Amino acid sequence: MKIIEKKEAWIHTHFIVDSYYITEQECRQISINVEPALMSLGIQYGLKYNIAPSKHRAIIVLECIPFDNVKKIIEDLINEVIKDFPVRHPERRNVVTNISVAEPETNTQNNSDNIS
């Protein structure tokens, strides 16, 4: 797994990864390894985890927007922690489209044979 995109959204920094989701165990491992480094950099805000539904990607949210040089340090640290995590893709589903409903066919020949 790796970070493929960074975005600033209001007062947060989003690190978008190439996986559909991050497990709870992986979230804990990221927090354990990254949050002490955040504190040593003077950042008192933590990490949250989310999914961007329109992109089908997991997001690691830093609850602040640090300076660019600090943001690069954090990105490198997160990438180091998640490099061995497996990439998960969204579940593939079959989608049915163009359904049409037809009237049942009536067989008049069989009905006349039953009467005689």
Secondary structure, DSSP 8 states (H G I E B T S, - for coil): --EEEEEEETTEEEEEESSS---HHHHHHHHHHHHHHHHHTT----EEEEEETTTTEEEEEESS---HHHHHHHHHHHHHHHTTS----------------------HHHHHHHH-
